[in-house]
Each structure stands twice: as C-alpha cells, then as structure tokens.
Amino acid sequence: MSDESSWREQRGDVVRAQAEALARKQAAETERAKALVAEFVAAMTAAGMPAHPLWARAAEGAVRYKTGLRGWYVRRNRAMAVGEDGAFYLLDVPRSLRSRLLGVRIAPSDPPLHVGVGARDGESMPLDRLLRQRLEAGTDF
C-alpha cells in the first residue's frame, strides 16, 4: 500500500469520525431543545394560556395561509410557533394561490437551541430565553 493511499484512508477515517461527532452533538442539542419546548407547552397550559389557530405566512406576513394547527407564536413576527402537540414550527412558506384556497401543511422542525443564528443583530437568542419571554408576555403577545 502506498503512502498516499494510506494517508487518504487515515484522512477519510478522521473525516468520518468528525462527522459522527457532529451528528451526535446536533442530536443531543435537538433533544435538549425538544425538552424545552415540551416544558413550554406544559407551562402555557398550566398558566391557562389557550392555544390559537396558527397561520403560515408568505412575503413578510403580507399573505397568510391556514395550517390547521393550534398553538402559540413565539416570535412577534409570527414566523415561529410551538404547537399544542409539542412540536416546533417554522411558519414561512412560499406564495401559492392553491395554498391561499386550501391552506398549507406545515411539517414540524427540529427546534434549535439558539434561534435566529445568522440573522440581523438582536434577532438571535437562546431558545430557553425566547420561550420564557413568550410565557411571561401572557396574553399581551
């Protein structure tokens, strides 16, 4: 076996190990975030905060679509919500006449531990803080 092929195999092993470690880290973060979301649903329910119909939005909220989901918006711009089913939803969708007439199906997303990473300054925050702020806002949200 040549030195070059041996080096390639070793490099491939390192890359696979790094990818596996990253996947384990992301899975652990997702599980922690799902636990935070479940705690939020329990707290909102215990506080007597009723779930409301959730609407998806297109074009910065100018157009809204029925989703058939119920829950609580967690951002004032209504781009994110937690369903009463304990799932995390991103509610931005592309414009569609069909969706305007029939509504949209929104699949749950894995909640991030840190919301808005890569967004403008001031739009990024830890999920636990975002959910706590929403809970504290009560009906004034």
C-alpha positions as CSV (number, residue, x, y, z in Angstrom):
1,M,0.0,0.0,0.0
2,S,1.4,3.4,-0.9
3,D,1.9,6.2,1.5
4,E,-0.6,8.3,-0.4
5,S,-3.4,5.7,-0.2
6,S,-2.6,5.1,3.5
7,W,-2.8,8.9,4.1
8,R,-6.2,9.0,2.2
9,E,-7.6,6.2,4.4
10,Q,-6.5,7.9,7.6
11,R,-7.9,11.2,6.4
12,G,-11.2,9.5,5.5
13,D,-11.3,8.0,9.0
14,V,-10.7,11.4,10.6
15,V,-13.4,13.0,8.4
16,R,-15.9,10.2,9.3
17,A,-15.1,10.5,13.0
18,Q,-15.7,14.3,12.9
19,A,-18.9,13.9,11.0
20,E,-20.2,11.3,13.6
21,A,-19.2,13.6,16.5
22,L,-21.0,16.5,14.9
23,A,-24.1,14.4,14.3
24,R,-24.1,13.2,18.0
25,K,-23.7,16.8,19.2
26,Q,-26.6,18.0,17.0
27,A,-28.8,15.2,18.1
28,A,-28.1,16.0,21.8
29,E,-28.9,19.7,21.2
30,T,-32.1,18.8,19.4
31,E,-33.2,16.6,22.4
32,R,-32.4,19.4,24.8
33,A,-34.4,21.9,22.7
34,K,-37.3,19.4,22.4
35,A,-37.4,19.2,26.2
36,L,-37.5,23.0,26.4
37,V,-40.4,23.1,24.0
38,A,-42.3,20.4,26.0
39,E,-41.8,22.4,29.2
40,F,-43.1,25.5,27.4
41,V,-46.3,23.7,26.3
42,A,-46.8,22.4,29.9
43,A,-46.2,25.9,31.3
44,M,-48.6,27.6,28.9
45,T,-51.2,25.0,29.6
46,A,-50.8,25.3,33.3
47,A,-51.0,29.1,33.1
48,G,-54.3,28.8,31.3
49,M,-53.0,30.3,28.1
50,P,-55.2,28.9,25.3
51,A,-53.7,27.7,22.1
52,H,-54.8,29.7,19.0
53,P,-55.0,28.8,15.3
54,L,-51.6,29.1,13.7
55,W,-51.3,30.7,10.3
56,A,-48.4,30.4,7.9
57,R,-47.2,33.5,6.2
58,A,-45.6,34.5,2.9
59,A,-43.8,37.7,1.9
60,E,-43.1,39.1,5.3
61,G,-46.5,38.2,6.6
62,A,-48.5,40.1,3.9
63,V,-50.3,36.9,2.9
64,R,-51.5,34.3,5.4
65,Y,-52.5,30.7,4.9
66,K,-54.5,28.3,7.2
67,T,-52.5,25.5,8.6
68,G,-55.0,23.5,10.7
69,L,-52.5,23.8,13.6
70,R,-53.1,25.3,17.0
71,G,-50.5,26.6,19.4
72,W,-48.6,29.7,20.4
73,Y,-46.5,32.1,18.3
74,V,-43.1,32.5,20.0
75,R,-41.9,35.5,17.9
76,R,-43.9,38.6,17.4
77,N,-43.5,38.5,13.7
78,R,-45.3,35.1,13.8
79,A,-42.6,33.3,11.9
80,M,-42.2,30.6,14.6
81,A,-44.6,28.8,16.8
82,V,-45.0,25.9,19.2
83,G,-48.0,23.7,18.6
84,E,-50.2,22.3,21.3
85,D,-48.9,19.0,20.1
86,G,-45.4,20.0,21.4
87,A,-43.8,20.4,18.0
88,F,-41.8,23.4,16.8
89,Y,-43.0,25.1,13.6
90,L,-41.4,27.5,11.1
91,L,-44.3,29.3,9.5
92,D,-42.7,31.0,6.5
93,V,-43.9,29.4,3.2
94,P,-43.7,30.4,-0.5
95,R,-46.7,32.2,-2.0
96,S,-49.2,30.0,-3.6
97,L,-52.7,30.5,-4.9
98,R,-53.5,26.9,-4.2
99,S,-52.4,27.3,-0.6
100,R,-54.4,30.5,-0.3
101,L,-57.5,28.5,-1.2
102,L,-56.8,25.2,0.5
103,G,-54.3,26.1,3.3
104,V,-50.9,24.6,3.8
105,R,-49.4,21.6,5.6
106,I,-46.5,22.6,7.8
107,A,-44.2,19.8,9.0
108,P,-42.6,20.2,12.4
109,S,-39.0,21.3,12.5
110,D,-36.3,20.3,15.0
111,P,-36.1,23.2,17.4
112,P,-32.7,24.9,17.6
113,L,-31.1,25.6,21.0
114,H,-30.2,29.1,19.6
115,V,-32.9,30.8,17.5
116,G,-32.0,33.2,14.7
117,V,-28.3,32.3,14.2
118,G,-27.1,34.3,11.3
119,A,-29.9,36.8,11.5
120,R,-29.6,40.5,12.0
121,D,-28.2,41.8,15.3
122,G,-30.7,41.4,18.1
123,E,-32.7,38.7,16.4
124,S,-30.6,35.8,17.7
125,M,-31.2,34.4,21.2
126,P,-31.2,31.2,23.1
127,L,-34.4,29.1,22.8
128,D,-35.0,29.0,26.5
129,R,-34.9,32.8,26.8
130,L,-37.3,33.2,23.8
131,L,-39.8,30.7,25.3
132,R,-39.5,32.3,28.7
133,Q,-40.2,35.8,27.2
134,R,-43.2,34.4,25.4
135,L,-44.6,32.8,28.6
136,E,-44.0,36.0,30.6
137,A,-45.8,38.0,27.9
138,G,-49.0,36.1,28.5
139,T,-52.0,37.4,26.6
140,D,-50.1,40.6,25.7
141,F,-48.2,38.9,23.0
